[in-house]
């Protein structure tokens, strides 16, 4: 077994353990809170995730890009990312809370939205720190941080459910575990660094060009997966949010494999020449596509009985949502690998356009789809837009294919 395959397997195993922990947290919340309470809990967590994506500025991608090329930048990058996570995360969370208060049926939330002000910066800081572990070529540290984060969250959630199974306690437990994980991550990443505390404006300017392109593409891709939650929130359909949350987390779990592969592929793409990138792209895309196609078919068959067995009868209708989302999972899996290949060329503008236009199309269709076909219609729109983006990116890769070697023709001997 070569070193790359072993690294993929270790990372995937860590993600699987993380998946088991996340699934356990979801089961606890779903069982303890009911569909409406689970919907409110999931919405708060989603609001924090959305805020973190807004505040990220794509810095985690530029950090990986810069540190992979020059390891000496790590101390200054650590300082900058801490400032961005704290200041930017708080500002983005405040804006998200303010906008949420203006939505129809805002009074129905009945959950401590102010927790987003703390949870958002913590999510953002952990994103930065864990990606730096990959940038400095320490995938085992990345795996350990992922597992520790899951274990801390699960332990805190179980304790909160035992003490008081309410939305307030469960979200509070999540905040506490996130803070603990960030502290541990900082100590392990920065322990050999003489980290300054002053924000480095010059380094920020150096990284923002690459980061801004990654930011727009990543933000659009993230919102494609969260648009349906905002639509359901707009209609105050928290029971549907609760059922959607089960389907969404199953699909997010399936995306762990391509996410793991693409995370390790990006530094390799950056260091490789054009021919090497193309060869690795074809190999990774075929393997990921084959495995994901089989997984999607398997989940489509077994999801119904498993959902009802694990989460209970009130969540049985989540199966229809899962089945409708699965084509989108397959296309997003391919897109993850292709996007990393294109990003190694500096993130071309047409790559950004694919995600932005896909998101705009999804927004335009989602409200109508929900009015006509309900929550399953939202899932269908999401899968269709994922297929659109994947097709666009596949066509774009052809422009970066290495030129074919010239064919030598031998004329007749004289």
C-alpha positions as CSV (number, residue, x, y, z in Angstrom):
1,X,0.0,0.0,0.0
2,X,1.5,3.3,-1.0
3,X,1.8,6.3,1.3
4,X,-1.0,8.3,-0.4
5,X,-3.5,5.5,-0.2
6,X,-2.6,5.0,3.5
7,X,-3.1,8.7,4.2
8,X,-6.5,8.6,2.4
9,X,-7.6,5.6,4.5
10,X,-6.4,7.2,7.8
11,X,-8.2,10.4,7.0
12,X,-11.4,8.6,5.9
13,X,-11.3,6.4,9.1
14,X,-11.1,9.6,11.2
15,X,-14.0,11.1,9.3
16,X,-16.0,7.9,9.8
17,X,-15.4,8.1,13.5
18,X,-16.4,11.7,13.4
19,X,-19.5,10.6,11.5
20,X,-20.4,8.1,14.2
21,X,-20.1,10.8,16.8
22,X,-22.1,13.3,14.8
23,X,-24.8,10.7,14.2
24,X,-24.9,9.9,17.9
25,X,-25.4,13.6,18.7
26,X,-28.2,13.8,16.1
27,X,-29.9,10.8,17.6
28,X,-29.7,12.2,21.1
29,X,-31.1,15.6,20.0
30,X,-33.8,14.1,17.8
31,X,-35.0,11.7,20.5
32,X,-34.9,14.2,23.3
33,X,-36.2,17.3,21.5
34,X,-38.8,15.9,19.1
35,X,-39.1,17.1,15.5
36,X,-39.8,20.8,16.3
37,X,-37.1,21.0,18.9
38,X,-34.6,19.2,16.7
39,X,-35.5,21.7,13.9
40,X,-34.8,24.6,16.2
41,X,-31.5,23.1,17.4
42,X,-30.4,22.3,13.9
43,X,-31.3,25.8,12.7
44,X,-29.1,27.4,15.4
45,X,-26.2,25.2,14.4
46,X,-26.8,25.9,10.7
47,X,-27.0,29.7,11.4
48,X,-23.6,29.5,13.1
49,X,-22.2,27.5,10.2
50,X,-23.5,30.1,7.7
51,X,-22.0,32.9,9.7
52,X,-18.7,31.2,9.8
53,X,-18.7,30.7,6.0
54,X,-19.4,34.4,5.6
55,X,-16.6,35.4,7.9
56,X,-14.0,32.9,6.6
57,X,-13.0,35.1,3.6
58,X,-11.5,31.9,2.1
59,X,-8.5,32.3,4.3
60,X,-8.3,28.6,5.1
61,X,-7.7,27.9,1.5
62,X,-5.0,30.5,1.1
63,X,-3.4,29.4,4.3
64,X,-3.0,25.9,2.9
65,X,-1.7,27.3,-0.4
66,X,0.9,29.6,1.2
67,X,2.1,27.3,4.0
68,X,2.4,24.4,1.6
69,X,4.9,26.5,-0.3
70,X,6.6,28.3,2.6
71,X,6.4,26.7,6.1
72,X,8.1,29.7,7.7
73,X,4.8,31.7,7.3
74,X,3.0,29.6,9.8
75,X,3.5,31.8,13.0
76,X,2.2,35.0,11.2
77,X,-0.6,33.1,9.6
78,X,-1.7,31.7,13.0
79,X,-2.0,35.2,14.4
80,X,-3.9,36.5,11.4
81,X,-6.4,33.7,11.4
82,X,-7.0,34.1,15.1
83,X,-7.9,37.8,14.7
84,X,-10.1,37.0,11.7
85,X,-11.9,34.2,13.5
86,X,-12.6,36.3,16.6
87,X,-13.5,39.7,15.0
88,X,-14.9,38.5,11.7
89,X,-16.8,35.7,13.3
90,X,-18.5,37.9,15.9
91,X,-19.5,40.5,13.2
92,X,-20.9,37.9,10.8
93,X,-22.8,36.2,13.7
94,X,-24.3,39.5,14.7
95,X,-25.5,40.3,11.2
96,X,-27.0,36.8,10.9
97,X,-28.9,37.1,14.1
98,X,-30.2,40.5,13.1
99,X,-31.4,39.3,9.7
100,X,-33.0,36.3,11.3
101,X,-35.0,38.5,13.6
102,X,-36.6,40.2,10.5
103,X,-37.8,36.9,9.0
104,X,-41.5,36.0,9.2
105,X,-42.4,33.8,12.2
106,X,-39.1,34.9,13.9
107,X,-40.8,34.6,17.3
108,X,-41.3,30.9,16.8
109,X,-37.5,30.2,17.1
110,X,-37.6,30.0,20.9
111,X,-34.0,29.2,21.0
112,X,-31.0,31.2,22.2
113,X,-29.8,32.7,19.0
114,X,-27.2,34.7,20.8
115,X,-25.2,31.5,21.2
116,X,-24.4,32.0,17.5
117,X,-22.2,34.9,18.6
118,X,-19.9,32.5,20.4
119,X,-20.3,29.4,18.3
120,X,-19.5,31.1,15.0
121,X,-16.0,32.3,15.9
122,X,-15.2,29.0,17.5
123,X,-16.3,27.1,14.3
124,X,-14.2,29.4,12.2
125,X,-11.1,29.1,14.4
126,X,-11.3,25.3,14.3
127,X,-11.7,25.4,10.5
128,X,-8.5,27.5,10.2
129,X,-6.4,25.4,12.7
130,X,-7.4,22.0,11.3
131,X,-6.6,23.0,7.7
132,X,-3.2,24.3,8.9
133,X,-2.4,20.8,10.1
134,X,-2.8,19.6,6.5
135,X,-0.8,22.5,5.2
136,X,2.2,21.6,7.4
137,X,1.9,18.0,6.2
138,X,0.7,16.6,9.5
139,X,-2.4,14.6,8.4
140,X,-2.3,12.5,11.6
141,X,-2.6,15.6,13.7
142,X,-5.6,16.7,11.5
143,X,-7.2,13.2,12.1
144,X,-6.6,13.5,15.8
145,X,-8.2,17.0,16.0
146,X,-11.3,15.8,14.1
147,X,-11.7,12.8,16.4
148,X,-11.1,14.9,19.6
149,X,-13.6,17.5,18.4
150,X,-16.3,14.8,17.8
151,X,-15.6,13.1,21.2
152,X,-15.8,16.4,23.1
153,X,-19.0,17.3,21.4
154,X,-20.6,13.9,22.0
155,X,-19.6,13.8,25.6
156,X,-20.9,17.3,26.3
157,X,-24.2,16.6,24.5
158,X,-24.8,13.4,26.4
159,X,-24.1,15.2,29.7
160,X,-26.4,18.0,28.8
161,X,-29.2,15.6,27.7
162,X,-28.8,13.8,31.0
163,X,-29.0,17.0,33.1
164,X,-31.7,18.9,31.1
165,X,-32.8,17.7,27.6
166,X,-33.6,21.2,26.2
167,X,-32.4,23.2,23.2
168,X,-30.7,25.7,25.6
169,X,-28.6,23.0,27.3
170,X,-27.7,21.1,24.2
171,X,-26.5,24.2,22.4
172,X,-24.6,25.4,25.5
173,X,-22.8,22.0,25.6
174,X,-21.9,22.4,22.0
175,X,-20.3,25.8,22.7
176,X,-18.4,24.5,25.6
177,X,-17.0,21.5,23.7
178,X,-16.1,23.8,20.7
179,X,-14.1,26.1,23.0
180,X,-12.2,23.2,24.5
181,X,-11.4,21.8,21.0
182,X,-10.1,25.2,19.8
183,X,-7.8,25.5,22.8
184,X,-6.3,22.1,22.3
185,X,-5.9,22.7,18.6
186,X,-4.1,25.9,19.1
187,X,-1.6,24.4,21.6
188,X,-0.8,21.5,19.2
189,X,-0.4,23.6,16.1
190,X,1.4,26.6,17.6
191,X,3.6,24.8,20.2
192,X,6.8,25.1,18.1
193,X,6.0,28.6,16.8
194,X,7.1,32.0,18.1
195,X,3.7,33.4,17.4
196,X,3.3,37.2,17.3
197,X,0.1,38.9,18.4
198,X,0.0,41.8,16.0
199,X,-2.1,41.4,12.9
200,X,0.1,41.3,9.8
201,X,-1.5,43.5,7.1
202,X,1.1,42.7,4.5
203,X,0.6,39.0,4.8
204,X,-3.1,39.5,4.7
205,X,-2.8,41.4,1.4
206,X,-0.6,38.7,0.0
207,X,-3.2,36.0,0.8
208,X,-6.4,37.8,0.0
209,X,-6.2,37.6,-3.8
210,X,-6.2,33.8,-3.8
211,X,-8.5,33.7,-0.7
212,X,-11.2,35.9,-2.2
213,X,-11.7,33.6,-5.2
214,X,-11.8,30.6,-3.0
215,X,-14.2,32.4,-0.7
216,X,-16.8,33.2,-3.4
217,X,-16.8,29.7,-4.8
218,X,-16.9,28.0,-1.3
219,X,-19.6,30.4,-0.1
220,X,-21.8,29.7,-3.1
221,X,-21.2,25.9,-2.7
222,X,-22.1,26.1,1.0
223,X,-25.2,28.0,0.4
224,X,-26.4,25.5,-2.2
225,X,-26.5,23.0,0.5
226,X,-28.2,25.3,3.0
227,X,-30.7,27.2,0.9
228,X,-33.5,24.8,1.6
229,X,-33.1,25.4,5.4
230,X,-33.5,29.1,4.9
231,X,-36.6,28.5,2.8
232,X,-38.1,26.2,5.4
233,X,-37.2,28.8,8.1
234,X,-39.0,31.5,6.1
235,X,-42.2,29.5,6.2
236,X,-41.7,28.6,9.9
237,X,-41.8,24.9,9.0
238,X,-39.7,23.6,11.9
239,X,-41.1,20.1,11.7
240,X,-39.9,19.9,8.1
241,X,-36.5,21.4,9.2
242,X,-36.2,18.6,11.7
243,X,-36.9,15.9,9.1
244,X,-34.6,17.7,6.6
245,X,-31.9,17.8,9.1
246,X,-31.8,13.9,9.3
247,X,-31.6,13.6,5.5
248,X,-29.0,16.4,5.2
249,X,-26.7,14.8,7.8
250,X,-26.9,11.5,6.0
251,X,-25.9,13.2,2.8
252,X,-23.2,15.2,4.5
253,X,-21.9,11.9,5.9
254,X,-21.7,10.4,2.4
255,X,-19.7,13.5,1.3
256,X,-17.0,12.8,3.9
257,X,-15.1,10.4,1.5
258,X,-14.8,12.9,-1.4
259,X,-14.1,15.7,1.1
260,X,-11.2,13.6,2.6
261,X,-9.7,12.8,-0.8
262,X,-9.9,16.4,-2.0
263,X,-8.4,17.8,1.2
264,X,-5.3,15.8,0.6
265,X,-5.3,16.2,-3.1
266,X,-5.0,20.0,-3.1
267,X,-1.4,20.3,-1.7
268,X,-0.4,17.5,-4.1
269,X,-2.0,19.4,-7.1
270,X,-0.1,22.6,-6.0
271,X,3.2,20.9,-6.0
272,X,2.8,18.8,-9.2
273,X,3.4,19.8,-12.8
274,X,0.5,20.0,-15.3
275,X,0.9,16.4,-16.5
276,X,1.0,15.1,-13.0
277,X,-2.1,17.1,-12.0
278,X,-4.1,15.7,-15.0
279,X,-3.1,12.1,-14.3
280,X,-4.0,12.4,-10.7
281,X,-7.3,14.1,-11.5
282,X,-8.4,11.3,-13.8
283,X,-7.4,8.6,-11.3
284,X,-9.1,10.3,-8.3
285,X,-12.3,11.2,-10.2
286,X,-12.8,7.6,-11.5
287,X,-12.2,6.1,-8.2
288,X,-14.3,8.6,-6.2
289,X,-17.1,8.4,-8.8
290,X,-17.3,4.6,-8.7
291,X,-17.3,4.3,-4.9
292,X,-19.8,7.1,-4.5
293,X,-22.2,5.7,-7.1
294,X,-22.3,2.4,-5.2
295,X,-22.7,4.1,-1.8
296,X,-25.6,6.3,-3.0
297,X,-27.4,3.2,-4.4
298,X,-26.9,1.3,-1.1
299,X,-28.1,4.3,1.0
300,X,-31.1,4.7,-1.2
301,X,-32.2,1.1,-0.5
302,X,-31.6,1.0,3.2
303,X,-32.3,4.5,4.3
304,X,-36.0,4.1,5.0
305,X,-35.9,1.2,7.5
306,X,-32.7,2.6,9.2
307,X,-34.2,6.1,9.7
308,X,-37.3,4.8,11.3
309,X,-35.4,2.3,13.5
310,X,-32.8,4.8,14.7
311,X,-34.7,8.1,14.8
312,X,-38.3,6.9,15.2
313,X,-41.5,6.9,13.2
314,X,-41.9,10.8,13.1
315,X,-38.8,10.9,10.9
316,X,-39.9,8.2,8.4
317,X,-40.7,10.7,5.7
318,X,-37.0,11.8,5.7
319,X,-36.4,8.8,3.4
320,X,-38.0,10.6,0.4
321,X,-35.8,13.6,1.0
322,X,-32.7,11.4,1.2
323,X,-33.5,9.6,-2.1
324,X,-34.1,12.9,-3.8
325,X,-30.8,14.4,-2.5
326,X,-28.6,11.4,-3.5
327,X,-28.0,12.4,-7.1
328,X,-26.8,15.7,-5.9
329,X,-24.4,13.9,-3.5
330,X,-22.9,12.0,-6.4
331,X,-22.4,15.1,-8.5
332,X,-21.0,17.1,-5.6
333,X,-18.5,14.3,-5.0
334,X,-17.1,14.6,-8.5
335,X,-17.2,18.4,-8.2
336,X,-15.0,18.3,-5.0
337,X,-12.2,16.6,-6.8
338,X,-12.5,18.7,-10.0
339,X,-12.5,21.9,-8.0
340,X,-9.3,21.1,-6.3
341,X,-7.6,20.5,-9.6
342,X,-8.8,23.8,-11.0
343,X,-7.9,25.6,-7.8
344,X,-4.2,24.5,-8.3
345,X,-4.2,26.8,-11.4
346,X,-5.2,29.8,-9.2
347,X,-9.0,29.3,-9.2
348,X,-10.1,30.5,-12.7
349,X,-13.0,32.9,-12.8
350,X,-15.2,30.4,-14.7
351,X,-14.8,28.0,-11.8
352,X,-16.3,30.7,-9.5
353,X,-19.0,31.5,-12.0
354,X,-20.2,27.8,-12.0
355,X,-20.9,27.9,-8.3
356,X,-22.4,31.4,-8.2
357,X,-24.7,30.7,-11.1
358,X,-25.7,27.3,-9.7
359,X,-26.6,29.0,-6.4
360,X,-28.6,31.7,-8.0
361,X,-30.6,29.2,-10.1
362,X,-31.3,27.2,-6.9
363,X,-32.5,30.3,-5.1
364,X,-34.7,31.2,-8.0
365,X,-36.3,27.8,-8.1
366,X,-36.5,26.8,-4.4
367,X,-39.5,29.0,-3.3
368,X,-41.6,27.8,-6.2
369,X,-40.5,24.2,-5.7
370,X,-41.5,24.3,-2.1
371,X,-44.9,25.9,-2.9
372,X,-45.7,23.2,-5.5
373,X,-44.0,20.1,-4.3
374,X,-43.1,20.6,-0.6
375,X,-39.8,19.7,1.0
376,X,-39.1,16.9,-1.6
377,X,-39.2,19.6,-4.3
378,X,-36.5,21.5,-2.5
379,X,-34.4,18.4,-2.5
380,X,-34.9,17.9,-6.3
381,X,-33.9,21.5,-7.0
382,X,-30.7,21.0,-4.9
383,X,-29.7,17.8,-6.8
384,X,-30.4,19.4,-10.2
385,X,-28.3,22.4,-9.5
386,X,-25.4,20.2,-8.2
387,X,-25.5,18.3,-11.6
388,X,-25.4,21.6,-13.4
389,X,-22.3,22.8,-11.6
390,X,-20.6,19.4,-12.0
391,X,-21.1,19.5,-15.8
392,X,-19.8,23.0,-16.0
393,X,-16.6,22.2,-14.1
394,X,-16.0,19.0,-16.1
395,X,-16.1,21.0,-19.3
396,X,-13.8,23.6,-17.8
397,X,-11.1,21.0,-17.0
398,X,-10.6,20.3,-20.7
399,X,-9.0,23.7,-21.1
400,X,-6.3,22.6,-18.6
401,X,-5.6,19.2,-20.1
402,X,-1.9,18.8,-21.1
403,X,-1.2,18.9,-24.8
404,X,-1.1,15.5,-26.6
405,X,2.4,14.4,-27.6
406,X,3.0,14.8,-31.4
407,X,2.5,11.7,-33.5
408,X,5.7,10.7,-35.3
409,X,5.1,9.5,-38.9
410,X,7.7,7.7,-40.8
411,X,7.7,8.2,-44.5
412,X,8.4,5.5,-47.1
413,X,12.1,4.7,-47.4
414,X,13.8,5.9,-50.5
